[in-house]
């Protein structure tokens, strides 16, 4: 029976053998992470150039040989060397490909049930790929995954809203908001979930929070499309007073007028009295 070898790239790098964490040097970690992101065997010269770009070809090849030797001393099954190519061992379990595949499935179309709408999937999509790694190849992969997971979290929020799992929908949308607070589509997904639950105050609070942040950071207002979501809930004149920043004040860099500082929410939702009889 073979021993399970696992490489985690989400939340940070981690190598585990039979459930026990294994410590590796920086060069060996970078090599394993690079190979874990690739589906096919990679030419050794390419791997050496990508991982050690600021040295000569001969020195980069020597660094690759040293890292391979150190990894294979831990377990010969972690990496496979085939002539002039190298790849991750076929039995090594990597977390990233599974989460990436789930994100693509969420984007492929409406999802009504199953593990794609689980808390585990949401938590995995909330994780960053190789945080605090600043190699060029890691930055590119991280940004690609960031965009993918944000779209997937928004799609999950919309799918959960459509099946009435509104609390979970809000959580998924807020994960996207947390990952990118200035992303309007993430705020829109959360606001739609609040409105579906008839939590009009929460929808207005989410809108106002985004409006303040967007104005403070970029001097911009939310789009008319986002504002229009609330026009059926709040009277347009009240929404203008409590929500939308005037273009003049945004251009002059002034904060919107109001009775309190940013973050103070005005309760302007009109609640109809129940009819009797």
Buried (B, 14 or more C-beta within 10 A) or exposed (E): EEEEBBBBBBBEBBBBBEEEEBEBEEBBBBBBBBBBBEEEBBEBBBBBBBBBEEEEEEEBBBBBEBBBEBBBEBBEBBBBEEEEBBBBBEEBBBBBEEBBEBBEBBBEEEBEEEEBBBEEBBEBBBBBBBEEBEBEBBEEBBEEBBEBBBBBBBBBBBBBBEBEBBEBBBBBBBBBBEBBBEBBBBBBBBBBBBBBBEBBBBBBBBBBBBBBBBBEEEBBBBEEEBBEBBEEBBEEEBBEBBBBBEEEBBEEEEEBEBEEEBEEBBEBBEEEEEEEE
